[in-house]
Amino acid sequence: MTLGFRIKPVTTRVDAALCARAARVPAANLGDVVNRIQTMRGGFRAFGGRRAVAGPAFTVRARSGDNLMLHRAIDLAEPGDVIVVDAGGDLSIAITGELMMGWAAKRGIAAVVIDGAVRDVAQLGTMHLGVWACGVTPSGPYKDGPGEIGYPVSCGGQVVMPGDLIMADEDGVVVLPAADAEAAIAAGEAHNAKEVRAQAAIDAGTWERGWVLESLKAKGCEGA
């Protein structure tokens, strides 16, 4: 029985030009336009030198505290990929650190997103690589397996399919299903342009606030 210990090629990837567009839209804006249900849970922190990244998901499921499959994933993933690791949310053992992430950066991997812990964070911050994880510990991993590569995973409360578009910045991580990515990014760009205009109005002291009072009255707020 190979269930739980198997590798399948990731053959579908979101277009690189689309990923480049996504990387320029803040995660908060992308999260808003997909009805706030495609963001990974809070707590993911940016540790790598790249602080805003988007790319196709290369999925890994690892046994808690074990990084054998992540080692193999780094060798198999393509430049520009975002390796997404379901490490079970275990923060007691780091499943990666300086050496593995240095190799990922050397191979041109865009980012690694881990539902788990990392170590060697001072070194991670110097790398041309995005690294998102939920915690830090000096305790190191095992290398025994099992695990899976190229299958659907759960990461940060989101189902991630191989080839989905992952966008991450210092606010967190957004998952866009491949079939919906282009429309979501276009909506995110429009939303971002709206926020740029709002910021200009704030700077000028002309931000229209009438909608707040109107909303309170419409909802029946006493004293509004």
Residue frames relative to the residue before (quaternion, step in Angstrom):
aa qw qx qy qz dx dy dz
M 1.0000 0.0000 0.0000 0.0000 0.00 0.00 0.00
T 0.1810 -0.8193 0.5385 0.0776 3.60 -0.62 1.11
L 0.4011 0.7156 -0.4875 0.2991 3.61 1.23 -0.07
G 0.7902 0.2525 -0.2130 0.5161 3.56 -0.72 1.12
F 0.7719 0.1758 -0.1321 0.5965 3.60 1.26 -0.10
R 0.4775 0.6563 -0.4177 0.4084 3.54 0.46 1.24
I 0.2243 -0.7576 0.6040 0.1045 3.54 -1.30 0.51
K 0.0281 -0.7791 0.6263 -0.0097 3.55 -0.95 0.96
P 0.5062 -0.6603 0.4473 0.3281 3.62 -0.84 0.85
V 0.3251 -0.6904 0.6075 0.2205 3.55 -1.18 0.67
T 0.0736 -0.8577 0.5086 -0.0177 3.56 -0.28 1.28
T 0.7057 0.4071 -0.2531 0.5218 3.60 1.23 -0.32
R 0.0567 0.8016 -0.5901 0.0773 3.56 -0.77 1.04
V 0.5069 -0.6241 0.5060 0.3123 3.53 -1.10 0.78
D 0.6058 -0.5930 0.4016 0.3466 3.56 -1.07 0.81
A 0.5520 -0.6482 0.4191 0.3154 3.58 -0.95 0.92
A 0.6341 0.5283 -0.3403 0.4506 3.61 1.01 -0.73
L 0.6321 0.5202 -0.3238 0.4743 3.57 1.08 -0.71
C 0.6293 0.5260 -0.3255 0.4706 3.57 1.05 -0.77
A 0.6397 0.5253 -0.3271 0.4559 3.59 0.98 -0.81
R 0.6363 0.5070 -0.3283 0.4799 3.59 1.03 -0.73
A 0.6562 0.5268 -0.3146 0.4392 3.57 0.90 -0.91
A 0.6408 0.5522 -0.3276 0.4209 3.58 1.00 -0.80
R 0.6825 0.4826 -0.2834 0.4700 3.59 1.20 -0.44
V 0.6312 0.4897 -0.3350 0.4996 3.59 1.30 -0.03
P 0.4711 -0.6835 0.4641 0.3090 3.63 -0.66 0.97
A 0.5863 -0.5949 0.4211 0.3536 3.56 -1.07 0.78
A 0.6182 0.5589 -0.3477 0.4297 3.58 1.02 -0.76
N 0.6827 0.4785 -0.2933 0.4680 3.59 0.95 -0.81
L 0.6291 0.5084 -0.3339 0.4840 3.57 1.03 -0.74
G 0.6500 0.5284 -0.3149 0.4463 3.55 0.96 -0.86
D 0.6415 0.5336 -0.3222 0.4472 3.57 1.02 -0.78
V 0.7370 0.4509 -0.2602 0.4310 3.59 0.79 -0.96
V 0.6759 0.4001 -0.3089 0.5364 3.61 1.24 -0.11
N 0.6178 -0.6297 0.3127 0.3523 3.52 1.09 0.92
R 0.5821 -0.6635 0.3443 0.3200 3.54 1.17 0.77
I 0.6127 0.5597 -0.3682 0.4192 3.60 1.11 0.47
Q 0.6477 0.5110 -0.3269 0.4609 3.61 1.26 0.15
T 0.5276 0.6189 -0.4244 0.3980 3.60 1.19 0.35
M 0.4761 -0.6270 0.5273 0.3196 3.54 -1.11 0.68
R 0.6367 -0.5560 0.3644 0.3908 3.56 -1.13 0.64
G 0.6257 -0.5419 0.4052 0.3880 3.56 -1.23 0.43
G 0.6045 0.5782 -0.4176 0.3548 3.54 -1.23 0.52
F 0.5617 0.5696 -0.4077 0.4403 3.59 1.22 -0.24
R 0.1256 -0.8051 0.5792 0.0245 3.55 -0.78 1.09
A 0.4213 -0.6942 0.5295 0.2455 3.54 -1.13 0.75
F 0.0823 -0.8239 0.5608 0.0062 3.58 -0.61 1.16
G 0.6569 0.5490 -0.3165 0.4086 3.61 1.09 -0.56
G 0.6653 -0.5159 0.3712 0.3918 3.53 -1.32 0.13
R 0.6675 0.4238 -0.2953 0.5363 3.59 1.19 -0.44
R 0.1828 -0.8455 0.4991 0.0514 3.57 -0.60 1.13
A 0.7567 0.1662 -0.1549 0.6129 3.60 1.27 0.01
V 0.1117 0.8120 -0.5454 0.1754 3.55 -0.38 1.28
A 0.0086 0.7656 -0.6424 -0.0337 3.56 -1.21 0.55
G 0.2244 0.7696 -0.5751 0.1629 3.55 -1.05 0.77
P 0.6373 -0.5333 0.3877 0.3989 3.56 -1.29 0.19
A 0.4978 -0.6831 0.4585 0.2744 3.55 -1.04 0.85
F 0.0903 -0.7254 0.6809 0.0457 3.51 -1.07 0.95
T 0.2001 -0.8732 0.4394 0.0669 3.55 -0.06 1.34
V 0.0529 -0.7750 0.6297 -0.0100 3.52 -1.14 0.86
R 0.1022 -0.7463 0.6530 0.0787 3.54 -1.06 0.80
A 0.0714 -0.8220 0.5648 -0.0158 3.56 -0.60 1.19
R 0.4962 -0.6040 0.5199 0.3445 3.53 -1.16 0.55
S 0.6294 -0.5591 0.3793 0.3839 3.56 -1.03 0.76
G 0.8516 0.1397 -0.1257 0.4893 3.56 -0.82 1.06
D 0.6757 0.4681 -0.2846 0.4934 3.61 1.25 0.16
N 0.1438 -0.8383 0.5235 0.0495 3.60 -0.87 0.90
L 0.2843 0.7857 -0.5142 0.1936 3.61 1.18 0.32
M 0.7064 0.4550 -0.2795 0.4645 3.59 0.85 -0.90
L 0.5988 0.5366 -0.3681 0.4670 3.59 1.12 -0.51
H 0.5858 0.5569 -0.3685 0.4592 3.60 1.04 -0.69
R 0.6979 0.4639 -0.2780 0.4695 3.57 0.84 -0.98
A 0.6261 0.5539 -0.3384 0.4320 3.58 1.01 -0.78
I 0.6336 0.5299 -0.3374 0.4515 3.58 0.97 -0.79
D 0.6680 0.4897 -0.2996 0.4735 3.59 1.07 -0.70
L 0.7285 0.4521 -0.2352 0.4579 3.59 1.08 -0.70
A 0.6023 0.5940 -0.3646 0.3892 3.60 1.04 -0.70
E 0.4236 -0.7046 0.5174 0.2375 3.55 -1.20 0.60
P 0.6352 -0.5076 0.3989 0.4239 3.60 -1.18 0.42
G 0.7648 0.3277 -0.2665 0.4865 3.55 -0.92 0.95
D 0.5410 0.6265 -0.4021 0.3913 3.59 1.23 -0.27
V 0.2583 -0.6935 0.6406 0.2049 3.52 -1.36 0.38
I 0.2513 -0.7681 0.5725 0.1383 3.57 -0.51 1.18
V 0.1186 -0.7965 0.5926 0.0181 3.57 -0.67 1.17
V 0.1036 -0.8398 0.5327 -0.0129 3.55 -0.51 1.25
D 0.2035 -0.7254 0.6482 0.1105 3.53 -0.83 1.09
A 0.0229 0.8097 -0.5817 0.0741 3.56 -0.25 1.34
G 0.6132 -0.6189 0.3261 0.3670 3.54 1.21 0.55
G 0.5309 -0.6494 0.4019 0.3672 3.58 1.25 0.14
D 0.4037 0.7287 -0.4652 0.2993 3.59 1.25 0.24
L 0.1352 -0.8120 0.5661 0.0439 3.58 -0.67 1.14
S 0.5194 0.6657 -0.4055 0.3501 3.59 1.24 0.10
I 0.7730 0.1865 -0.0997 0.5981 3.59 1.24 -0.44
A 0.3581 -0.7113 0.5615 0.2248 3.58 -0.86 0.95
I 0.2483 -0.7927 0.5325 0.1625 3.58 -0.81 0.87
T 0.7933 0.1085 -0.1153 0.5878 3.59 1.24 0.10
G 0.0372 -0.7919 0.6094 0.0052 3.51 -1.33 0.36
E 0.8732 -0.1637 0.0871 0.4507 3.52 -1.30 -0.50
L 0.7248 0.4670 -0.2835 0.4198 3.60 0.67 -1.03
M 0.6860 0.4751 -0.2903 0.4685 3.57 0.81 -0.96
M 0.6933 0.4649 -0.2908 0.4676 3.57 0.89 -0.88
G 0.5884 0.5540 -0.3649 0.4623 3.57 1.14 -0.53
W 0.6532 0.4958 -0.3039 0.4850 3.56 1.05 -0.78
A 0.6214 0.5317 -0.3381 0.4657 3.59 1.04 -0.75
A 0.6497 0.5043 -0.3139 0.4743 3.59 0.96 -0.84
K 0.6431 0.5318 -0.3182 0.4498 3.58 0.97 -0.86
R 0.6993 0.4613 -0.2604 0.4799 3.57 1.07 -0.73
G 0.5490 -0.6580 0.3790 0.3492 3.59 1.25 0.02
I 0.3199 0.7317 -0.5293 0.2865 3.57 1.21 0.41
A 0.4560 -0.7071 0.4646 0.2760 3.60 -0.87 0.90
A 0.7942 -0.1560 0.1611 0.5648 3.57 0.87 -0.94
V 0.2024 -0.7173 0.6465 0.1628 3.50 -1.41 0.25
V 0.1057 -0.7805 0.6157 0.0227 3.56 -0.82 1.07
I 0.0472 -0.8402 0.5377 -0.0529 3.56 -0.53 1.22
D 0.2431 -0.7198 0.6308 0.1575 3.55 -0.86 0.99
G 0.6135 0.4626 -0.3478 0.5373 3.50 0.49 1.34
A 0.6303 -0.5661 0.4053 0.3436 3.55 -1.28 -0.37
V 0.2054 -0.7420 0.6251 0.1289 3.53 -1.38 0.41
R 0.1806 -0.7480 0.6155 0.1705 3.55 -1.36 -0.04
D 0.7248 0.4028 -0.3252 0.4546 3.59 -1.33 0.02
V 0.1601 0.8571 -0.4824 0.0840 3.57 1.07 0.72
A 0.5746 0.5746 -0.3994 0.4243 3.62 1.07 -0.50
Q 0.6855 0.4694 -0.2764 0.4831 3.57 0.99 -0.84
L 0.6118 0.5646 -0.3598 0.4211 3.60 0.98 -0.75
G 0.6574 0.5463 -0.3060 0.4192 3.56 1.02 -0.77
T 0.6640 0.4982 -0.3034 0.4678 3.59 1.22 -0.30
M 0.6112 0.6085 -0.3293 0.3843 3.59 1.26 -0.26
H 0.4308 -0.6514 0.5525 0.2911 3.55 -1.22 0.56
L 0.5039 0.5914 -0.4204 0.4686 3.51 0.58 1.29
G 0.3342 -0.7011 0.5825 0.2398 3.55 -1.06 0.67
V 0.0072 0.7764 -0.6301 0.0143 3.58 -0.96 0.87
W 0.0024 0.7824 -0.6218 0.0331 3.55 -0.69 1.13
A 0.1246 0.7757 -0.6066 0.1216 3.55 -0.88 0.98
C 0.5410 -0.6660 0.4350 0.2732 3.55 -1.30 0.33
G 0.8245 0.0058 0.0054 0.5658 3.59 1.19 -0.16
V 0.3403 -0.7173 0.5800 0.1822 3.53 -1.40 0.14
T 0.1584 0.7556 -0.6295 0.0880 3.54 -1.08 0.78
P 0.4603 -0.6775 0.4843 0.3074 3.62 -1.04 0.61
S 0.5184 0.6580 -0.4131 0.3573 3.60 1.22 -0.30
G 0.3083 -0.8108 0.4812 0.1263 3.55 -0.69 1.14
P 0.5786 -0.6478 0.4049 0.2856 3.56 -1.28 0.49
Y 0.4489 -0.6033 0.5744 0.3233 3.49 -1.48 0.03
K 0.2562 -0.7586 0.5824 0.1399 3.56 -1.30 0.30
D 0.3717 0.7569 -0.4495 0.2947 3.56 0.74 1.08
G 0.4152 -0.6614 0.5117 0.3581 3.61 1.11 -0.54
P 0.6051 0.0209 -0.7364 -0.3020 1.56 -2.45 -0.39
G 0.0226 0.7951 -0.6059 -0.0132 3.54 -1.24 -0.46
E 0.3039 -0.7461 0.5652 0.1777 3.54 -1.33 0.06
I 0.1298 -0.7514 0.6415 0.0840 3.54 -1.26 0.58
G 0.8258 0.2667 -0.1877 0.4600 3.54 -1.01 0.84
Y 0.6133 0.5005 -0.3563 0.4963 3.56 1.26 0.39
P 0.6471 -0.5021 0.3722 0.4366 3.63 -1.18 0.30
V 0.0870 -0.7876 0.6092 0.0337 3.56 -1.08 0.77
S 0.3420 -0.6678 0.6073 0.2613 3.51 -1.40 0.17
C 0.0928 0.7946 -0.5903 0.1073 3.56 -0.69 1.10
G 0.8514 -0.0068 -0.0250 0.5238 3.55 -0.68 1.09
G 0.6982 -0.4801 0.2669 0.4591 3.56 1.11 0.67
Q 0.6579 0.4667 -0.3080 0.5045 3.58 1.29 0.16
V 0.3923 -0.6532 0.5864 0.2748 3.54 -1.16 0.64
V 0.0802 -0.7930 0.6037 0.0138 3.57 -0.80 1.04
M 0.2060 -0.7701 0.5967 0.0920 3.54 -0.78 1.10
P 0.5784 -0.5617 0.4400 0.3955 3.59 -1.07 0.58
G 0.7947 0.2893 -0.2269 0.4830 3.57 -0.86 0.98
D 0.4540 0.6565 -0.4699 0.3770 3.61 1.23 -0.06
L 0.4583 -0.6612 0.5080 0.3077 3.57 -1.19 0.43
I 0.1343 -0.7757 0.6152 0.0418 3.55 -0.84 1.07
M 0.0205 -0.7716 0.6357 0.0042 3.57 -0.90 0.97
A 0.0355 0.8094 -0.5826 0.0653 3.58 -0.80 1.00
D 0.0696 0.7570 -0.6494 0.0213 3.52 -1.17 0.70
E 0.7785 -0.3702 0.2157 0.4587 3.59 -1.19 -0.23
D 0.6039 0.5378 -0.3631 0.4628 3.59 1.26 -0.11
G 0.7111 -0.4054 0.2814 0.5009 3.60 1.12 -0.53
V 0.5927 -0.5979 0.4546 0.2910 3.52 -1.36 -0.34
V 0.1308 -0.7740 0.6179 0.0442 3.56 -1.01 0.96
V 0.2082 -0.7646 0.6015 0.1010 3.56 -1.05 0.86
L 0.0582 -0.7910 0.6090 0.0081 3.59 -0.72 1.08
P 0.4141 -0.6888 0.5279 0.2745 3.62 -0.62 1.03
A 0.6057 -0.6153 0.3585 0.3550 3.56 -0.90 0.95
A 0.6781 0.5139 -0.3015 0.4304 3.60 0.91 -0.87
D 0.7402 0.3996 -0.2104 0.4982 3.58 1.16 -0.56
A 0.4437 0.7544 -0.4260 0.2292 3.58 1.25 -0.27
E 0.6795 0.5053 -0.3233 0.4225 3.61 0.76 -0.95
A 0.6746 0.4826 -0.2993 0.4716 3.60 0.89 -0.89
A 0.6517 0.5181 -0.3185 0.4532 3.58 0.99 -0.81
I 0.6572 0.5029 -0.3178 0.4628 3.58 0.95 -0.81
A 0.6314 0.5218 -0.3367 0.4645 3.60 0.97 -0.80
A 0.6577 0.4911 -0.3069 0.4818 3.58 0.98 -0.82
G 0.6423 0.5272 -0.3165 0.4574 3.57 1.05 -0.77
E 0.6305 0.5244 -0.3292 0.4681 3.58 1.03 -0.76
A 0.6581 0.4998 -0.3094 0.4705 3.58 0.97 -0.84
H 0.6492 0.5116 -0.3125 0.4682 3.56 1.00 -0.84
N 0.6424 0.5210 -0.3214 0.4611 3.56 1.02 -0.80
A 0.6338 0.5236 -0.3298 0.4640 3.60 1.00 -0.78
K 0.6269 0.5312 -0.3284 0.4657 3.57 1.06 -0.76
E 0.6745 0.4866 -0.2971 0.4690 3.59 0.97 -0.83
V 0.5923 0.5470 -0.3639 0.4664 3.59 1.11 -0.60
R 0.6561 0.4950 -0.3109 0.4772 3.58 0.98 -0.81
A 0.6352 0.5258 -0.3296 0.4599 3.58 1.02 -0.77
Q 0.6495 0.5122 -0.3219 0.4606 3.57 0.98 -0.81
A 0.6246 0.5288 -0.3378 0.4649 3.58 1.04 -0.73
A 0.6497 0.5042 -0.3144 0.4741 3.59 1.03 -0.77
I 0.6121 0.5339 -0.3436 0.4714 3.60 1.06 -0.73
D 0.6632 0.5120 -0.3030 0.4541 3.57 0.88 -0.96
A 0.7159 0.4360 -0.2439 0.4877 3.57 1.07 -0.76
G 0.4519 -0.7016 0.4374 0.3349 3.58 1.28 -0.19
T 0.5964 0.5905 -0.3446 0.4206 3.59 1.20 0.46
W 0.3136 0.7769 -0.4997 0.2199 3.61 1.19 0.34
E 0.3764 -0.7485 0.5070 0.2028 3.59 -0.64 1.13
R 0.0880 -0.8351 0.5430 -0.0060 3.58 -0.63 1.18
G 0.3711 0.7736 -0.4611 0.2263 3.58 1.26 0.05
W 0.5928 0.6083 -0.3630 0.3831 3.57 1.09 -0.66
V 0.5842 0.5906 -0.3825 0.4044 3.61 1.11 -0.61
L 0.6904 0.4642 -0.2742 0.4824 3.57 0.83 -1.00
E 0.6355 0.5314 -0.3308 0.4520 3.57 0.97 -0.83
S 0.6582 0.5115 -0.3067 0.4595 3.58 0.96 -0.84
L 0.6464 0.5197 -0.3192 0.4584 3.58 0.95 -0.87
K 0.6677 0.4949 -0.3014 0.4674 3.58 0.93 -0.89
A 0.6551 0.5228 -0.3129 0.4468 3.58 0.96 -0.86
K 0.7023 0.4443 -0.2546 0.4946 3.57 1.14 -0.63
G 0.5353 -0.6724 0.3799 0.3421 3.56 1.29 0.09
C 0.2876 0.7804 -0.5094 0.2211 3.60 1.10 0.60
E 0.3861 -0.7263 0.5232 0.2229 3.58 -0.70 1.09
G 0.8071 0.2727 -0.2114 0.4792 3.57 -0.94 0.88
A 0.4671 0.6860 -0.4479 0.3327 3.58 1.26 -0.08
